[in-house]
Amino acid sequence: MSISVFDLFKIGIGPSSSHTVGPMRAAATFSSYLAENDLLQHVSAINITLFGSLSSTGKGHGTDDAVIAGLMGELPDIVDPVTLPDKIAQVDATERLFLAGKHAVPFIRKQDLRFNDEPLPYHPNAMCLTAYGDDCILYENTYYSIGGGFFLDQSEATKDAHLVPQVELPYPFETANELLTLCQTHDLRISELMMENEKVWRKEADIRQGILTIWHAMEACVNSGLSHQGILPGGLNVRRRAHSLHQSLLQACDTNVISSTLSGMDWVNLFALAVNEENAAGGRMVTAPTNGAAGIIPAVLMYYMHFNPKATDDDVVNFLLAAAAIGALCKKNASISGAEVGCQGEVGSACAMAAAGLAEVLGGTPKQVENAAEIGLEHNLGLTCDPVGGLVQVPCIERNAIAGVKAINAAQMALRGDGDHFISLDKVIRTMRDTGRDMQDKYKETSKGGLAVNTIEC
């Protein structure tokens, strides 16, 4: 499996990469198929069925609205998150859905959109879309949202991996050990090796510009989170904290009341909270590698860029390339999906990626970068995904802040050593995979266990 930095970092909308971004993209693909095969004008009805985790936490994650938007031809990287709710409300008010933005069909949410908590065999995030003609099924497909905005349809999910065409990379690696061996053999840093691999798909200038575009979207998300106030949607009445925290930190800076370590933690917390509050509100953000864990990498990179006067765009590029190398390993050999392995796959992977990126730009050797990632992931093993109310708010928002600080500590510890360590990153990733398999489904983004059912109501 060849994974690009642009696969792991995708501009989209909140609140979930697997429950919002992936389903929207899949539904848009479905409606595009109808249009491209001259079926659109013959469609008289549409049916949506959400299965497994997409069903059990679908309403809290906005999956139902995301699928409707995708069927209308909306895509998460270009849709306006401000106007989208009005478009969805118009569908419900008129009971008409414009497939691919062109062909109107009757659509009554209560009868045409069904929730089925039983998971399908291939993946717990599944949905079936059916387009009917007057007296037959015109087209039907099942889609699996496998985390980070990635999705597969039924044919892709059942296709043997060895039959899928692979891109020939100059430096292919499937494990961290292979990555380190390639770096040593060819005298390359991890970011340099990733850049050479990326050139298979794009020119270097386009790669750099694309990564900087991602970074600017991350910055914009942080700044948007710092400016907004009020209560997050969803019914839990969770109050946004980033704005007030930002004001208090600015006042502290004005009066020189600064303790370097504690102040640093405050700023990392702030940046992570800002991103994840925006995500919870359905705003524009970047999967990194998922929405639920989207605040960790921007928080660490924002802190580095904001407080290092020597930081440059090169640092951004190298940070995200090194982070992508670790994210690719987590996705290939375990999972970045909370519905598949719990939050260790989302927050754990993002923490490892952020630690690796920071170690890279601070001059770490490939072995030290791998060690930083290992520390970041190891200490998130077993982390469950049990969002209260099916919303990406509690404990998700604070969890990103904690993991951002943890990533910095992991990088610091690795850089204080020589890169040699007891447990390899490969073993930790394998442990994450095995732990996810052993974890009960109620702890994997279903909101049927853990904090989701043990919240004390006053």
N, C-alpha and C positions, 0 to 999 in steps of 0.2 A: 504494500500500500504506500503510494507516494503522497505525502501530505505537505502542502505549501503553507508558508506563514500566513497567506491570505485565506486559507481554509480555517485556521484556528482563530484569526482575528477578523471578524466580519462586522461591519456597521449594520446595526439593526435597531429594534425597539424592545422595550421591556414588556412584561417582567421576566420572561423566561426564554432561553434559547431553544430548549427542547419542547416547551409547551406553547410558545408563541412564534418564534422565528422559524423553526423547522416546519410546523404545521402550515404556517402562512405560505412558505416557499413551496411546500408540497401541493397545497390547494391551487396555487397559481400555476404550477406545472400541469395539474389536472385540467384546468380550464384552457390552458394553452394548447394542450393535446386536442381538446375538442375543436378549438378554432382551426388548428393546423390541418386537421383531418376532415374538415367540412361537416362536422357533426353539430356544431354550435346551434345552428338555426333549427335543428330537429329536436333539441332538448325541450321537454315539457315539464320536467320535474327533477329536483336534486335531493339526494338523501346523504346525510352525514352521520356516521356512527363513530364515536370515540371509545377506545378500549383501554383497559388497564389504568395506568397512571394518568394518561391523558383524560380519562373519564373522572377518576376519583379526585383529582385536584385541578381539573380542567377549568372550572368556573373561576376559581381563585387566581389561576394563572392566565386567564383570558384566552384559553384555547378555542373556545367556541367562536368568539369574535374574530380571532386570528384566521380561522378556517374560512369564515364568511368573507373576510377581507381578501384572502388569497383567491377565492373563487371569483371575486370581482376584478381580479387582476392586479391587486396591490402587492408590492414587494417590500419586505422589512427595511431594506437599505434606502429606499426612496420615498416610502409613504410618509405623509406628514402626521406625526403622532398627535398633533393638536386637533386636526380636523377629522381624524379617523373615527372617534366616538360618534360624531354627528352622522357620518356615513353609515355606520352600523345601525344607529337609531332610525335612520331613514328606511333601511331594509325592514326593520321590525314594524315601523309605522305603516308602511305601504304594503307589506307582505309580498314584496317583489325584490328579486335579486338579479342584478345585471351581470351575467356570466362574462368574464373577461372584459367587463365594462361595456359590453355591446348588446347582449341578448337577454331580455328580461324573462324570468321564469317565476312562477308562484313560489313563495318560500314562507312557511309558517314555522317559526323556531321550535315550538313545542311538539310538532309532529314530524318535522323534517330533520331535526337534529337530535340524536339519541345518545345517551350515556350508558356504557356497559362496563362495569368495573372489572369484569373478567379479562385478564391479559391474554393476548395471542401468543403462540409459542415462540416466535422469533425474538420479540423485544416487548417490554412492558409499555412502551409508548407507541401505540398503533391507532390508525384510523382508516376507515373504509369510506370511499366516496363513490357514489353511484349516480350516473346520469341516465334518466329514463326518456324514451320516446313515447309516442302515444300508446303503444302496445308492446313495448319491449325495452330491454336494457341496452342502451347505446354503447355505454362504456362504464367499466367498473375497475377500480384499482385499490389496493391496500398499501398504505404508506407507513413507514416506521421512522419516527423521529429519534435518532440515536445519540443525541447530545450535541451541544455546541452549534446548533443550527443545521447540522448534517441530517439528511434523510435518505432513505432507500425506498424504492417501490417494491412490489411483490416479486417481480422477476429478478431485481438486483439482490434482494435478500436471499433468494433461493439459489442464486448462481454460484457455482464453485469458484473459490477465490483464484485458483490457478487458471481459470478460463477468462478472468478479467484482464484486459490489456493493461500493462504497466508502463509508466514512463521510465525511460532509462536515465538514471541520475549518474553524474560523474562520481559521486561519493555516497552510494546507497548504504543505509544502516538500519537494522531492525532492533538493535539493542544498544544500551549505553556503552557496553564494552566494545562493540564494533565501532561506535562513534569515536571513542577515545583512541582506539587503534588507528583509525583513519587520520585523526588529528596528529598523532605522533609520527606516523609513517610519512605524511605529506607536509609536516611542519605547519599546520594550520590551526588557528583558533576556531572555536566552535562557530562563532558568527561568520568567519571567513568561509568555512566549509558550507554552511547553510546558504550563504550568498551564491556560491558556485552552483549549488543544487537548484536554487531559485532561477538561475539563468536559463535553465531548460525551458521554462515557461515564458519568461519576460526578459527584456533588456535590463541591464543594471540600473540605468537611469530611471526606468519605469518602476523597478522594484523599490528603489529608494523613495521615489515620489509616492508610491502606493503606501509604503510604511509610514511616511510622514503624514499622509492623509488620515491614516488610522490614528496616529498620535494626536493630530489636531481634533479628531472626533472625540477622543478620550478627554483632551483638555476642555473641549466645549461642554462635555457632559459634567465634568467637575465644576466648571464655572456656573453651569445651569443649576446644579445642585446647591451651590453656595448662595444663589440668589433667591431660590424659592423658599417659601415658608408655608405653614399650615399643616393640615392633617392628610396623611396618605389615604388613597381610596381603598375600599375593600371591606370596611366595617369594623376593623380592629381599633380604629381611632389612634393609630400610631402617629405620634407627632414628629415632624421633620426636626432634626437637631443641627444639621450642618451649618445653616445660616447663623444661628446664635453662637455656635462654637467658633465660627470664623470671626465674628465680631469680637468675641472675648480674646481670641488669640492676637488679633490686630492691636487691641488695647494693651495687651501684655507686652507686645513688641515695642509699642510707643513708649512705655515706661521702663523698658529694659529689664523687665522682670522675666528673665529667661534662665532656665536650667537646660543645658544642651540636650541631655538625654530625654528628660521628661517632655520638654518642648517639642523635640523631634517626634516622639510618640504621638503627641497631640496633633501635629500636622498630618502625620500618616493616617491617624484615625479620622481626621477631618476629611481628607481626600477620599478615603474609602466610603465613609458615610455619605458624602455628596453623591458619588456615583450610584451607590445602591439605593439611595432614596429616589433618585431619578429613575432608576430601573423599576422600582416598585410602583412608581407613578405612571409607568408606560412610556417614558421618555426615550429620546434618541441616545443610544449608547453603543458600546462595542463588546461583542462576545469575547471573553478573554480567560479561558477558552469557552466559557458559558456565561449566561446572564447572571445566574445566581451567584457566581464568583467573580463578577465583572469588575469589582472595585479594587481587587488586590494588586494586580499588575499596574493599573493607572496610578494607584496611591504611591507605590514604591518608586515608579518612574517619575511621577510628578514631584515627589520629595527630592529625588536626585537632581532633576533639572531645575527645580525652583531654588534650591539652596547651594548648588555648586556653580560658582561663577564661571568656571571653565567648561561647563557642559555645552555640548554642541549637538547638531542634528546627527552627526555620526554616532554619538552615544545612543540616541533614540533607535537608530537602525540596528546597531549592534546588540542593544538590549533586547529588542523584540525578536531578532533572528535567533539569539541564543535561547530565549524563552520558548520560541517555537520548536526548537529541537527537542526540548524536554516535553513539551505538550504533545508532540508527535509520538514520542515514546510511550507516554501514558495512554494515548488513544489507541495505538497499535497493539499494545501488550496488556492493557486492562480496559479502562473506560473513563470517559469524562462525563458520563451521564449519571445524575443522581438517582434516576429511576432504575438504573442497572446495578450500581455499586454503592449507593448512598453518597453523602456529601463529601466523603474522602475523595471521590472521583472528580468533584467540582472544586471545592475549596482546597483540597489537598494538592491537586494538580496545579491549580493557579498559584498556590504558595510556592511550590517547587519551581515553577516557571519564573516567578518573580525573583526568587532567590538566585536562580541561575543567571538571569539577565543582569541583576545587580553585580554579582560576582564577576561577570564578563566585563562590564564597563569599568569596574574598579581594578582591572588588570589581572584577574585570576587566571591561572592556567586551566586547560581543559579538565584536568583532574580535580582542581579546586571548584570549578563550576559544577561538575558532576556531583561533588561532595555537598555543595550548597543545596542542590536540588534534592539530594537524598535526605538531608536533614529536614528540609521543608516538608517533604512528603511523609517521611517516617513518623513525624509527630502530629500527623493528621489521620493516621490509620485508624479505622474503625468508626470514623465520624459519620453519624447517621444523618439522613435527610428527613426531617419531620416538621415541616413548616406549619405553624399554627394557622388554622383556618384555610389551609391550602394557598396561602399568600406568601410571596417572596419578601417577607418583612421580618418576622420573628421566628427563629433567631438569625436569619440570613444576613441582615444588614450589619449587625454588630460582629457577626462571625467574619465578615470580610475585613473589618478593621483589625481584629485580633490577628488574622492570618497575614495581613500586611506587615505588622510589626514583627511577627514570627519569621517572615521571609527575610527581613533585614538582619535579624539575629542569626539566621541560618547562614547567610552570606558572610557575616562577620566571623562566625566560628570557622567556616571553611577557609577563609582567607588567612586566619591565624595558624592554620596547619599547612601541611605540604601536599594535601590531596589524598594521602593514604588514609583509609578508614576501614572499619570492621565490616559493615554491611554495605553492599553495593546498591546503587540505584536500581539496577535490574531486579535484585531480590526484593526491594521494597515495592516496586511496581507489581511484581508477581504476587506479593503478599496482599496488596490492595485488591488485585483481581480475585484472589482466593477468599479474602475476607468478605468481599461483595457477594460472592456466590453463597457464602454461609449466612449472610445477614438475612433476617426475616424480611419479607416484603413490606411489612408495616413500617419499617424504618427506611424505605426507599421511595420517597416522594409520593406517598399515598395519603399522608396526614392521618394515618390510622394507628399510630403508635408514638411513643416518646413524648416530647413537649407538646405535640399537637393534641394529645388527649389528656395531658396532666397539667394544663394551664389552670391556675387558681383564679376563679372569678370572685371579685370582691363586691 
